[in-house]
Amino acid sequence: IADAEAALRNPSGQKFLVSILSQRPRLEDQRKRRAIADDRGRRGENQPTVSRLETPAFDCLVRLCLAMLDACLETRDYESGYKLLTHTQGFCTIQSKDGKPISKKDALSDNTNILYMTARVSLHPIFAELELWEGVLYMRIAERAKDRKDDDSEDAKDADDIDHDTTVSTLYEMLALGVPSEELARFAHSVSEKKGWFAS
């Protein structure tokens, strides 16, 4: 795995890892359709799916993600780091509360914990960088501005209201991605100061 971690310093290796992680929703949809086709009497549910991995595979993917994030932090490639984090959603493993792995066929019980990959990866120091989240915010604001040109109802809102709404939705996204609350508070304070929202 050390060779794979070293390869993730290369942008092409990083793209490969993100492309693998991005396949999860498509593969889960295929699995779900097959299960529904096999059981014609059962109705499919439109709930989000989770891919449970065996603990060694889960740990290996987490190590690869952290290696890529180390390289992204070193080169200040915040966009790739953010993209990686979003693609870790939906991966999990189950361990006993004493930290021992359990087999995939074992069910959840009071003695087990679900570990989500996004929660583990979001603790990387790159996600404490305000510049990363400011980049996400400005990307979202640019998307809203583009949508605003196409939507007359948005014309009534002024730019400051749109910036505020977009900042709030970015904070909710950070929370959903498992970013620690201290980082949310730092980001909210920084944006509020820059926008002058603290001025009376």
Stockholm file with secondary structure:
# STOCKHOLM 1.0

chainA/1-200         IADAEAALRNPSGQKFLVSILSQRPRLEDQRKRRAIADDRGRRGENQPTVSRLETPAFDCLVRLCLAMLDACLETRDYESGYKLLTHTQGFCTIQSKDGKPISKKDALSDNTNILYMTARVSLHPIFAELELWEGVLYMRIAERAKDRKDDDSEDAKDADDIDHDTTVSTLYEMLALGVPSEELARFAHSVSEKKGWFAS
#=GR chainA/1-200 SS CHHHHHHTTSHHHHHHHHHHHTTHHHHHHHHHHHHHHHCTTSCCCCCCCCEECCHHHHHHHHHHHHHHHHHHHHHTCHHHHHHHHHHTTTEEEEEETTSCBCCTTSCCCTTEEEEEHHHHHTTSGGGGCHHHHHHHHHHHHHHHHHHHHHCGGGGGSCHHHHHHHHHHHHHHHHHHTTCCHHHHHHHHHHHHHHHTTTCC
#=GC SS_cons         CHHHHHHTTSHHHHHHHHHHHTTHHHHHHHHHHHHHHHCTTSCCCCCCCCEECCHHHHHHHHHHHHHHHHHHHHHTCHHHHHHHHHHTTTEEEEEETTSCBCCTTSCCCTTEEEEEHHHHHTTSGGGGCHHHHHHHHHHHHHHHHHHHHHCGGGGGSCHHHHHHHHHHHHHHHHHHTTCCHHHHHHHHHHHHHHHTTTCC
//
